[in-house]
Amino acid sequence: MANLIDGKRIAAEINAETAGAVAELGCRHGVQPGLAVVLVGQNPASQVYVNMKAKRTLELGMYSEKHELPADTGQTELLALIDKLNCDPKIHGILVQSPPPPQIDERQVVLAIDPGKDVDCFHPFNVGKMLIGDQDGFFPCTPYGVMVLMQRCGIDPSGRHAVIAGRSNIVGKPMMALLMQKAAGANATVTVCHSRTPDIREHCLRADILVAAIGKPEFIGGDMVKPGAVVIDVGINRIEDAAAKRGYRLVGDVAFEQVEKKASWITPVPGGVGPMTIAMLLQNTLKACRASCSPD
């Protein structure tokens, strides 16, 4: 039976460390890290995420701004707000909740954010830094969270074969970049699988570390995991369940009950990778604030 990777507990530890560092910054520099979150439209799931981020920001002693714009907001208006936030010294991190309404060009929005405030690590400047192993930029929050989870559980990817199911810009590609770096806590040999990969099962069966981020409920079954593998489930999917109080339940991309019998370590859904995403977002905001402070 697999050891459980308790993302909720580890995220709480990291948040406590962040709160302590925020307090120290205030004492030493008189600076408070600030995060601005922008939401265009009324997407219920996005509203939940934005509220969670704003709440946690305040809990850790940071300054928080939440900008909720109408669904018909135009590109020019949104870019003007981003420009204002770029110039605001109280704001060290800017996050525009994805996905925006169809009239918004998300690529232009990403390019408009000051790379020094791009705490989501979507800007090509920071993506490039990550790829070459430059530690001065930011790392994307979810893959960064996965790396920290493994580190805190004593799981060393060095010399091991990591297989990533999914090639998104948010998880799959940056996960590959972080795992393969010539650095402590990395040095893995990485295979990336996706919808056009034949025989995904065969690739997954060779994985010492399997990261599921393919967006299909319980796609990774017990017959796709070799005994002793580390299994990281990044997926979160809502499936109907008449027996559940809300009429649905949340599952990952991994069939948990099957896979936990074979894996050495496994993340649950919920309570695994999810809590780490916001924790690492606020770590990135703290990093951005420190970069803005003059040396002692």
NUDORO-790230 format. One record per residue (C-alpha): residue in one letter; x, y, z. Coordinates in steps of 0.02 Angstrom, whole numbers, plus 32768, in hexadecimal, padded with zeros to 4 digits. Layout:
<pts>
AXYZ ...
</pts>
This chain:
<pts>
M800080008000 A804580AB7FCD N807E81338042 L800A81C98035 I8055826F7FFF D7FF382E9806B G7FF083878004 K7F7C83DE807D R7FF583C7810E I808F83F780A9 A803984908061 A800D84C68113 E80C584B78142 I80FA852080AD N807485A280D1 A80B385B18184 E816485CC8142 T8123864E80C7 A80C586AA8150 G816386B081BA A81C886F58128 V814187778103 A814987B381B8 E820787BC81AF L82008822810F G818E889D8164 C820488AF81F8 R82A488BC8193 H826B891D80FA G81C089638124 V817C8908808B Q80E1889D807B P80D688247FE7 G803D884C7F7D L7FDB87DD7F06 A7F58881C7E8C V7EDE879D7E44 V7E7587CC7DAD L7DD887717D78 V7D76879A7CDA G7CC587567CDA Q7C5A86EB7D4D N7CA3863C7D37 P7C7185E77DDB A7D0B85777DE6 S7D7D860B7DC4 Q7D2486717E49 V7D4585E87EC8 Y7DFE85E27E9A V7E10869F7EA0 N7DBC86AA7F4A M7E2B86207F8E K7EC886787F52 A7E9287207F98 K7E6386D28040 R7F0886748052 T7F6B87108021 L7F1E877080B1 E7F3486DF812A L7FF086E0810B G7FFE879A812D M800C87D28079 Y7FB488618023 S7F2788267FB2 E7EC888777F23 K7E3A88227EC8 H7DFC886D7E25 E7D5A88227DE5 L7D2E88657D39 P7C8D884F7CD6 A7C8487C17C58 D7C7C883E7BC8 T7D1E88957BFA G7D8688BB7B60 Q7E3D88987B3E T7E6E89507B4A E7E1E89657BF4 L7E7088C87C39 L7F1C88F97BF6 A7F0889A57C45 L7EE889557CEE I7F8188E57CDB D7FEB897D7CAE K7FAD89D47D4C L7FD9893C7DB6 N8084892F7D64 C80A989E07DA0 D806089CB7E4F P80EC89B47ED1 K807289607F4A I805988D27ECC H80E488517EB8 G808087C87E63 I7FF787CF7DDF L7F86873E7DB3 V7EFF87447D2D Q7E8C86B07D4A S7E8086397CB6 P7E1F861C7C4A P7DE286CB7C1B P7D4786EC7BB0 P7D5C86CF7AF4 Q7D7287887AC9 I7E14878C7B2F D7EB7875B7ADB E7F0A86FC7B6A R7FB486FB7B16 Q7FB687B97B10 V7F8187C07BC6 V8012874F7BF8 L808D87B97B95 A804C88587BE6 I807788227C98 D811F885E7CD8 P818D87C07CDE G81C587F57D8C K810F87E77DC5 D80E3874D7D5E V80CC86DA7DF6 D806C865A7D8D C810786467D1D F80A786547C7A H811086DD7C2B P818E869D7BA9 F821986F67C08 N81FD868D7CA4 V81D785EE7C42 G827F86047BEA K82D9861F7C8F M828B85827CD5 L82BF851D7C3D I8376854E7C4C G837885347D08 D838285EA7D3B Q834A85F37DF0 D832986AF7DEB G8281869F7D93 F81E2864A7DCD F81A885977DBA P80F4856B7D88 C8092854E7E27 T804F849E7E0D P80EF844B7DCB Y815284AB7E4E G80DC84647ED1 V80F983B47E91 M81B583CA7E9F V81A584097F52 L8131837A7F81 M81B182FC7F49 Q823F83577F9E R81E3835E8044 C81B982A5803A G826D82768017 I8249823F7F64 D82E282617EF8 P82C4825F7E3B S837E82557E14 G83A581C77D9D R82F0818F7D99 H827A81857D05 A81EB82027D12 V815581F37C9F I80DC82847C8C A803082627C44 G7FFD830B7BFB R805783957B9D S7FFD84357BD0 N805B84DA7BE3 I801C84E47C96 V805484397CD5 G809D83BB7C5A K812384227C03 P8163847F7C9D M815E83DE7D01 M81D283937C80 A824784297C8B L825284247D48 L826D83697D56 M82F983647CD5 Q836083F57D1A K841483D87D4C A83EF84057E00 A83CE83BD7EAB G832183717EB5 A831A83557DF8 N838E82F97D7E A830582837D41 T82F882357C95 V824F82717C56 T81CF822C7BDB V813782967BAE C809A823D7B6F H7FFF828C7B25 S7F63826A7ABE R7FC8823A7A23 T803E81C47A7F P8022810E7A4E D802B808F7ADA I8023810B7B6A R800C80787BDF E80B680307BB0 H810C80D67BD2 C80B580EA7C79 L80E7803B7CAE R819E806C7C9D A818C81027D10 D81E4810E7DB7 I818781B37DCD L80E081C87D74 V808E82747D6A A7FDA826D7D2E A7F9E83117CE2 I7F3882D77C4E G7E8C83197C80 K7E2E82747C79 P7DD9822F7D15 E7E3281967D5B F7E8E817B7CB7 I7F26812C7D0B G7EF180817D49 G7F4D80007DAF D7F837FA57D12 M7FE480417CDA V805380517D74 K80E97FE77D9F P81007FAC7E53 G8159802B7EBF A813D80C27E4D V812081707E92 V807981AF7E4E I805082687E4C D7F9C82907E1B V7F8883437DDD G7EDA83287D96 I7E3983617DE5 N7D96832C7D95 R7CE183357DCA I7C7D82977DA9 E7BC782757DCE D7BA4820B7E67 A7AF081F67EA1 A7B2D81B57F49 A7B8F82547F6D K7B3E82E17FCE R7B5D835F7F43 G7B3482E47EB8 Y7BE882DD7E7F R7C9682B77EBF L7D4482EE7E94 V7DC182747E4C G7E6B82847DFE D7EB682407D5F V7EEA81A57DC1 A7E7881177DF9 F7EB1812C7EAC E7E70808B7EFA Q7EC280227E74 V7F67807E7E6D E7F8780957F28 K7F9A7FD77F34 K80317FDC7EBF A808380867ED9 S810580AF7F5D W80C581627F6E I802581B27F2D T7FCA82597F36 P7F1082597F5E V7E8C82C27F08 P7E5B83337F59 G7EE1835D7FD7 G7F7C83347F71 V7FC283AA7EEE G7F3284267EF6 P7F5E847E7F9A M801184927F5F T7FE284FF7ECA I7FAA85937F34 A803885777FAF M80B985867F24 L805E861B7ED8 L807886777F7B Q812C863C7F85 N814686897ED9 T80F4872B7F14 L816A872E7FA9 K81FD87127F34 A81C487A17EC5 C81B888147F5C R826687E47F98 A82AB880A7EEC S826288B97EF8 C82B788DC7F9F S8362892C7FA2 P83ED88C57FF4 D841288DF80AD 
</pts>
